[in-house]
Amino acid sequence: MLSARFPQFPVAVVIERVTLSDRWDSEQWRVVAVERDDSPRRAPVRIVHEPKHTCWRFTGFSMELHLSESEGYHLNVTAPEPKVFVMWRRNEENAGDDSAPGAFPVVVTVSYNEAARLLDGGEQVDATPLSVEMLGWMQPFVDANYRPEPKRKVRRNELYERDQAGGIASGKRVR
């Protein structure tokens, strides 16, 4: 069974807040790390607390591999710099409150295609480097399951090409 051969990869996500001196936005949130972590989901833990910089660690997340995403995994592992993608959202209820995070992760994926769909849907997605351990976990799945689509021979449609070039069809000039 697939899940027995390729188990989930448990991770923790680290998100940081940096104070900005910008008239439009007072702070910036971004994902800075995705680390292997077997811990269950708990309340986020503040691991750095400085006046202009705070980091929160979120545990209990995992990456899963699905057959339908094989192409997205292949694109990632063959990229010059493979990535882990994290879709996250702002928590407006905690804005300005240093005792709770103002952002939280929602989805962690290693599929280029899934990350692109999330971005197309208007979600916030950040990427961090894929660790050697994560790449080693993914590679056997990609090798076993990714099959490029066969190339199809393109058939020319000479009548259509002639019409597009301003040729004459049925005695009338086509534009």
C-alpha positions as CSV (number, residue, x, y, z in Angstrom):
1,M,0.0,0.0,0.0
2,L,1.3,3.5,-0.9
3,S,1.0,5.0,2.6
4,A,3.1,2.1,4.1
5,R,5.9,2.7,1.6
6,F,5.8,6.5,1.6
7,P,4.6,7.6,5.0
8,Q,3.8,11.2,5.8
9,F,6.8,13.4,6.6
10,P,6.1,15.2,9.9
11,V,7.3,18.9,10.1
12,A,7.2,22.0,12.1
13,V,6.9,25.4,10.5
14,V,8.7,28.5,11.7
15,I,7.1,31.9,10.9
16,E,8.7,35.2,11.7
17,R,7.4,38.7,12.2
18,V,9.7,41.6,11.4
19,T,8.7,45.2,12.4
20,L,8.8,47.6,9.5
21,S,9.2,51.3,9.4
22,D,6.8,51.7,6.5
23,R,3.9,54.0,6.4
24,W,1.7,51.3,4.7
25,D,2.5,48.3,6.9
26,S,3.9,48.1,10.4
27,E,5.1,44.4,10.2
28,Q,5.9,41.7,7.7
29,W,5.2,38.0,8.3
30,R,7.1,35.2,6.4
31,V,7.9,31.5,6.6
32,V,11.6,31.1,7.4
33,A,11.9,27.3,8.0
34,V,10.3,23.9,7.7
35,E,12.0,21.4,9.9
36,R,11.4,17.7,10.6
37,D,9.4,17.4,13.8
38,D,7.4,14.4,15.1
39,S,5.6,16.5,17.8
40,P,1.8,16.5,17.9
41,R,0.0,19.7,17.1
42,R,0.1,22.1,20.0
43,A,-0.2,25.8,20.6
44,P,2.5,27.7,18.8
45,V,5.6,28.5,20.7
46,R,7.5,31.8,20.6
47,I,11.1,30.9,20.0
48,V,12.5,34.4,19.4
49,H,11.2,37.5,21.1
50,E,13.0,40.8,20.4
51,P,11.4,44.2,19.9
52,K,11.6,44.2,16.1
53,H,11.8,40.4,15.5
54,T,9.6,37.5,16.7
55,C,9.6,33.9,15.6
56,W,6.8,31.3,16.2
57,R,7.1,27.5,15.8
58,F,4.1,25.5,14.8
59,T,4.2,21.8,15.2
60,G,1.9,18.9,14.1
61,F,2.1,19.5,10.3
62,S,3.0,16.8,7.8
63,M,3.7,16.6,4.1
64,E,2.0,13.8,2.1
65,L,2.7,12.4,-1.3
66,H,-0.2,11.7,-3.7
67,L,0.0,10.0,-7.1
68,S,-2.0,12.8,-8.7
69,E,0.8,15.3,-7.8
70,S,3.7,13.2,-9.2
71,E,4.5,15.8,-11.9
72,G,4.6,18.6,-9.3
73,Y,7.1,16.6,-7.2
74,H,9.2,15.8,-10.3
75,L,9.3,19.5,-11.2
76,N,10.5,20.3,-7.6
77,V,13.2,17.6,-7.2
78,T,14.6,18.5,-10.7
79,A,14.7,22.2,-10.0
80,P,18.1,23.9,-9.3
81,E,16.9,24.7,-5.8
82,P,14.1,22.3,-4.6
83,K,11.6,24.0,-2.1
84,V,9.0,23.3,0.5
85,F,6.0,25.4,0.0
86,V,3.9,26.7,3.0
87,M,0.5,28.3,2.5
88,W,-0.2,30.6,5.4
89,R,-2.8,33.2,6.5
90,R,-2.8,36.2,8.7
91,N,-4.6,36.1,12.0
92,E,-6.1,39.6,12.2
93,E,-7.5,38.9,15.7
94,N,-3.9,38.8,17.0
95,A,-2.6,41.9,15.1
96,G,-0.5,43.9,17.4
97,D,-0.6,41.3,20.2
98,D,2.9,40.0,20.9
99,S,1.6,37.2,23.1
100,A,0.1,35.4,20.1
101,P,1.1,34.9,16.5
102,G,-0.3,37.1,13.8
103,A,0.0,34.5,11.2
104,F,-0.4,30.7,11.0
105,P,0.5,27.9,8.5
106,V,-2.3,26.0,6.8
107,V,-0.8,23.7,4.2
108,V,2.7,22.3,3.7
109,T,3.5,20.8,0.3
110,V,6.4,19.8,-1.9
111,S,4.5,20.0,-5.2
112,Y,5.2,22.9,-7.5
113,N,1.7,22.4,-9.1
114,E,-0.1,22.5,-5.8
115,A,1.8,25.6,-4.7
116,A,0.9,27.3,-8.1
117,R,-2.8,26.5,-7.6
118,L,-2.8,28.0,-4.1
119,L,-1.1,31.1,-5.5
120,D,-3.6,31.3,-8.3
121,G,-6.4,31.1,-5.8
122,G,-5.0,34.2,-4.0
123,E,-3.4,32.5,-1.1
124,Q,-0.1,33.6,0.5
125,V,2.6,30.9,-0.2
126,D,6.2,31.1,0.9
127,A,9.0,28.7,-0.1
128,T,12.0,27.5,2.0
129,P,14.8,25.2,0.9
130,L,14.1,21.5,0.8
131,S,16.4,19.6,3.2
132,V,18.5,16.7,2.0
133,E,16.4,14.5,4.3
134,M,13.1,15.6,2.7
135,L,14.6,15.2,-0.8
136,G,15.6,11.6,0.2
137,W,12.1,10.9,1.3
138,M,10.6,12.3,-1.9
139,Q,13.0,10.9,-4.6
140,P,11.9,7.2,-4.4
141,F,8.3,8.2,-4.8
142,V,9.0,10.4,-7.8
143,D,11.2,7.7,-9.4
144,A,8.5,5.0,-8.9
145,N,5.5,7.1,-9.9
146,Y,6.3,10.0,-12.3
147,R,5.8,9.2,-16.0
148,P,6.0,12.1,-18.4
149,E,3.1,12.3,-20.8
150,P,4.0,10.9,-24.2
151,K,4.6,13.5,-26.9
152,R,1.8,13.7,-29.5
153,K,2.4,14.2,-33.1
154,V,0.9,17.5,-34.2
155,R,-1.2,17.2,-37.3
156,R,-1.2,20.2,-39.6
157,N,-4.4,21.6,-40.8
158,E,-3.5,23.2,-44.1
159,L,-6.9,24.6,-44.9
160,Y,-7.0,26.4,-41.5
161,E,-3.4,27.7,-42.0
162,R,-4.3,29.0,-45.5
163,D,-7.4,30.8,-44.2
164,Q,-5.4,32.4,-41.4
165,A,-2.8,33.6,-43.9
166,G,-5.5,35.4,-45.9
167,G,-6.2,32.7,-48.4
168,I,-9.4,32.2,-50.2
169,A,-12.0,29.7,-49.1
170,S,-15.3,29.1,-50.9
171,G,-14.6,32.0,-53.2
172,K,-14.7,34.6,-50.4
173,R,-11.7,36.2,-48.8
174,V,-11.4,35.3,-45.1
175,R,-9.9,37.8,-42.7
